Each structure stands twice: as structure tokens, then as C-alpha cells.
């Protein structure tokens, strides 16, 4: 092969290597911009981390990533990320999780058998006004457990439903929320 052809092919090879590359997220600089390191120790200060529509995350520092660019690393964009979280999924399953200092803090697992498993220290189901469903249920049970009905002999508890069931259900919810 002629020296000219070899140098042209080397140039094309270098250019192709700059289009797609693997790297690592070092830290976030502003919003979805991150400082990243790429093959050959190229460091970029303002790498944009793209996400799918309807999904937002900031992968932790040290997360491996794949980036694409137009041949100039100063315009590289992260299109995929992966880290070494120890969570197993089977073919066809999906898992969304959050990390805190390298440990899985919580996750939602969509199983192939149709189950949805949510694991978290605290679960909140809120409406657009910020009201929490589980707290509202607890408040209703508290009111029901102290409610009275007027009888011929005076106010009486709503036996046994209002005294036993709310207390039992309140305990079940408390145990569930405590983990």
C-alpha cells in the first residue's frame, strides 16, 4: 500500500474513532452538562447528557458512557450510560433505580410475570396539590377510630368496626411504611 493511501486510511480511522467513543462522567457542571473523560484521556467540560423524552436522571460520578459527535470532541453528546449497580433483571423486564453514594437507594421493578415491585424507605403517592394519599388514609382511620354514634344511652363507639379495624389497618400501614 502506498504511503499516501496508508495516511489517508489512518486519517479516516482517527476521524471515525472521534465520532463514537466510550468515556466516563466525572461531575456535573450545570444542569445536564457534565465534565467527561474519553478514550485517550480527552477531557471535556460541557458534555451534554441526553435523555429519552419523559425521563430525567443524573447518573452518578464514575458512570460509564457512550458519546457521539461530529468528529470534534468539544461537541460530544452522551447518548447512553451504564454503571455497575448490582440489580438483576430477566429478559423482557425493566428496572428503574436511584443510587445514593454507590448503593441502590430505591427501585421500581417491572417483572415479566406482570408484577410491579417498589422498594423504598419511604413511599409517597401525591396529587397535583401535594396531598399524600397514604397520609390521608391514615388521618381518616384516626378519625374513624375515635368516632362516636349517639344512642339512647349516650355517645358510643362504632363497635367493633370503628375501634378494631382502623387500629389494625393503621398498624399495618405503619409497619409497611417502616419497612
C-alpha positions in Angstrom: 0.0 0.0 0.0 1.3 3.4 -0.9 2.3 5.8 2.0 -0.4 8.2 0.7 -3.2 5.6 0.9 -2.0 4.5 4.3 -2.0 8.0 5.7 -5.5 8.7 4.2 -6.8 5.5 5.8 -5.2 6.4 9.2 -6.9 9.8 9.0 -10.2 8.2 8.3 -9.7 5.7 11.1 -8.9 8.6 13.6 -11.9 10.6 12.4 -14.2 7.5 12.8 -12.8 7.0 16.3 -13.9 10.5 17.2 -17.5 10.1 16.0 -18.4 7.4 18.6 -16.5 6.8 21.8 -16.7 5.5 25.3 -16.0 7.6 28.4 -16.8 8.4 31.9 -18.9 11.1 33.7 -16.6 12.9 36.2 -19.0 15.5 37.6 -21.9 17.8 36.6 -21.1 21.4 35.8 -24.5 22.9 35.2 -27.9 21.2 34.6 -27.4 18.3 32.1 -23.9 19.4 31.3 -21.1 17.2 32.7 -17.3 17.0 32.8 -16.3 13.8 31.0 -13.2 11.9 30.2 -12.9 10.0 26.9 -10.5 7.5 25.3 -7.0 8.9 25.2 -7.8 10.9 28.4 -9.5 13.7 26.4 -11.4 15.7 29.0 -14.5 17.8 28.0 -16.0 20.3 30.4 -19.5 20.8 28.9 -20.7 17.4 27.6 -24.5 17.3 27.3 -26.2 14.2 28.7 -29.2 13.4 26.6 -32.2 11.5 27.9 -35.3 9.9 26.5 -38.4 12.0 26.4 -40.3 11.9 29.7 -37.3 10.6 31.7 -34.7 12.6 33.6 -31.7 11.3 35.5 -28.2 12.5 36.5 -26.1 9.3 36.5 -23.6 9.3 39.4 -20.0 10.3 39.0 -17.9 7.4 37.6 -20.7 6.2 35.3 -19.5 4.8 32.0 -21.0 6.4 28.9 -21.1 6.3 25.2 -20.9 9.5 23.2 -21.3 10.7 19.6 -20.0 13.8 17.9 -19.4 15.3 14.5 -15.7 14.5 14.7 -14.8 17.2 17.3 -14.8 16.1 20.9 -15.8 19.6 22.1 -19.3 18.9 20.7 -19.7 15.3 22.1 -23.1 14.3 23.4 -23.7 11.4 25.9 -26.4 9.1 24.4 -26.1 6.1 26.8 -24.9 5.3 30.3 -24.3 2.3 32.4 -22.8 1.6 35.8 -22.2 -1.4 38.0 -25.3 -1.4 40.2 -25.9 -5.0 41.4 -29.5 -5.4 40.2 -30.7 -8.4 38.3 -33.4 -8.4 35.6 -34.6 -11.2 33.4 -35.2 -10.9 29.6 -38.1 -8.6 28.9 -38.0 -6.9 32.4 -37.4 -3.3 33.2 -35.9 -1.7 36.3 -35.6 1.9 37.3 -33.5 2.8 40.3 -31.8 5.6 42.2 -28.3 5.5 43.9 -27.0 7.2 47.0 -23.2 7.0 47.4 -22.8 3.9 45.3 -25.7 1.9 46.9 -29.2 1.4 45.4 -31.5 3.7 47.4 -34.8 2.5 45.9 -36.1 0.8 42.7 -39.2 0.0 40.7 -39.1 -3.4 39.0 -41.5 -4.4 36.2 -41.4 -8.2 36.2 -42.1 -10.4 33.2 -44.8 -12.1 35.2 -46.8 -8.9 35.4 -45.8 -7.8 38.9 -44.6 -4.3 39.8 -42.3 -4.3 42.8 -41.5 -1.0 44.5 -38.7 -1.0 47.1 -38.1 2.2 49.1 -37.6 3.5 52.6 -40.5 6.0 52.1 -43.3 5.8 49.7 -45.4 8.8 48.8 -48.3 9.0 46.4 -49.1 12.7 45.9 -51.7 14.5 43.9 -51.1 17.8 42.0 -51.8 19.8 45.2 -49.1 17.8 47.1 -51.5 15.9 49.3 -50.2 12.4 50.2 -52.7 9.5 49.7 -51.3 7.3 52.5 -51.2 10.1 55.0 -54.9 10.9 54.1 -55.9 7.3 54.6 -54.1 7.3 58.0 -55.9 10.5 59.0 -59.3 9.0 58.0 -58.6 5.9 60.1 -57.6 8.0 63.1 -60.9 10.0 62.9 -63.0 6.8 62.4 -61.3 5.1 65.4 -62.4 7.9 67.8 -65.9 8.5 66.2 -69.0 8.0 68.3 -72.6 7.5 67.5 -75.5 8.8 69.6 -77.6 6.1 71.2 -80.3 6.0 73.8 -77.6 5.7 76.5 -75.4 8.4 75.1 -72.5 8.6 72.6 -71.0 5.1 71.9 -68.1 3.9 69.8 -68.9 2.4 66.4 -68.3 -1.1 67.6 -66.4 -3.2 66.5 -65.6 -1.8 63.1 -64.6 1.7 64.1 -62.4 0.7 67.0 -60.7 -2.5 66.0 -60.4 -2.3 62.2 -58.9 1.2 62.0 -56.4 0.4 64.7 -55.3 -2.8 62.9 -55.2 -1.1 59.5 -53.3 1.8 60.9 -50.7 -0.7 62.3 -50.4 -2.5 59.0 -49.7 0.8 57.2 -47.3 1.9 59.9 -45.4 -1.4 59.6 -45.4 -1.2 55.8 -44.0 2.4 55.9 -41.4 1.5 58.4 -40.1 -1.3 56.2 
